[in-house]
Amino acid sequence: MTQVNNNEQIKGELTYDSKVIQKIIGLALSDIDGLLTIDGGFFSNLTDKLVNNDDVTSGIHVEVGKKQVAVDIDIVAEYGIDISKLYDQIKKQIFDKVKKMTDLDVVEVNVSVVDIKTQQEHQKDSVSLQDRISSASKDTKNKVEQRQKANNQAKATEQRVH
């Protein structure tokens, strides 16, 4: 029995929401050495300072057409790296992943380097207020538990003496 492919007779259209393309790009760029972060602007960065934020689309702006995509991103690069090579890696990753997953052509990738930082500066800046509060509450909990343990030991010693 021979099957005939009737897909060509079915009409319809495949489209992608901007968020989908932004997410593909954000995930594709997550493993590039020398790219410390994609900068989402003041309010996004303020939000990141207050709470942990796993939004990989922050700082990625796209224009999605029927067959093509244009991309604008603001980045923070690692101090000491060759930024022009970083730009080439970013373009290649974006082109490869978007093409592979959507068959859309990436026609433009504009990267604006808004800051450079050392790894140490980036790690220090990446600690959110939520992280600091969590750390402080864990420290407090540990100290309370240690104090309770010491009090219990003192009571046990006192009971043995009497």
N, C-alpha and C positions, 0 to 999 in steps of 0.2 A: 504494500500500500504506500503510495507516494503522497506526502503532505505538501500542500501549496501554501506558501507564506502569504497570508492575507493582510499583514501589517500595513502594507502600502495603501490598502483600501480604507483603512480606519483613519478618519480625520481627527485632528487634535493638535495641541500645542504644548510643549514642555517649557516651563519658565522657572526661574530661580529667584527667590526673594533675596534681597541684598544681604540679609543676615546669614543666609546659607553660604554665600561666597565669602563673606567676612570671616565666618567660622572656619571654613576650609583654609583660608589664608592664615588665620591666627594659629591654628594647629600645625600648619606646614612650617611656620617660622619658629616654632617653639624649641627646636633643637639646633639652631644656627649659632655656632661659636662666635662670640664678639657682639652679638645682639643681646643687650641686657634686658630691654623691655620695649614694647610698643607704647608710645606715650599717648594717653587718651585726653590730654588737655588738663587744665587746672581743676575743674570740678570732678573729673574722673579720678585724677590723682589724689584729690582731697578725700574722695570716697575710699580709695585704696588705703589711705592712711588711717581711716577710721575702722574699717572692717576688712576682713579677708575677701578678696574679690577674684573669682575664677573666670571672669568674662573675657574670653579670648578675642572678642570682637572689638574691644575698646581700642580706639585710636586707628582703626582701619576704616577707610571710607572708600566705597566702590560705586561705580556707575555700571549697571548691568543692562545690556541690550539683549536682543534676540540671539546674536551670535558672538558678541564681544563683551569684554570687561575692561574697565579702566580702574586703576587702584592708586590711592593716595594714602601714605602712612607716615607718621612721625615716630622717630625712634630715638632711643638712647643707646649709644654705642660704647663699647668697652674702650677705655683709654689704652693707647698703644697699638691698636690693631690697624690694619690697612682698610680704611673705610670704603675705598673704591672696590676692593675685593668683596667686602661685606655686601655692598650694593649689588654686585654681580650675583652673589649667592642668593640674596633675597629675591631678585628678579627670576632667577632660575627656579627656585622652589615654588614661587607663586605660579609661574607659567606651567611648570610640570604638574602640580597638584590640581590646579583649576582645569587644565586641559584633560587630565586623566579622569577626573571625577564628573565633569560636566560637558566636555567637548566644546566649551567656549574658548575663544581665542583671547588671550590677554594682550591688549594692544598698547597698554601704557602702564608703567609702574613709576610713580613719583614718590621718592623717599626724601623726607626732610629730617636731617639729624638735628634734633633740638637740644641735645646735651651729650656730653661724654662723662663717664665716671669710671673709677676703678671698681674692681669686684667688691672690695671692702666697703666703699661708699654705697654701692648699689644694695648690698646685703643690709647695711645699717638703715638705709632709706626704705627698704622693703618691709621692715617690721611695722605692722599696723598697731594702732591703739588697741584693737581687739586682742592682738597677740600679747601686748604688754600687760593688759588687764588680766588675761588668762594666766600669764606667767606669775603676776603678782598674787593672784588668788591661789595658785598652786603653792607658791612659797608660803603664804599665810596658812594654808591648810596643813602643810608639812610642819610648820612651827607649832601650830595648835596641837597636832598629833604628837609631836615630840614632847611638848609641855605636859599633855595628858599622860603620856607614857611615864615621864619622870615623876609626876604626881602619884601615879599608881604604884610605882616602884617605892617611892618614899612611904606611902601608906602601908605597903606590904612589909617594909623594913620596920616601921613603927609598930605594927601589929606583932611582929615576931619578937620585938624587944619587950613588949608588955606581956 
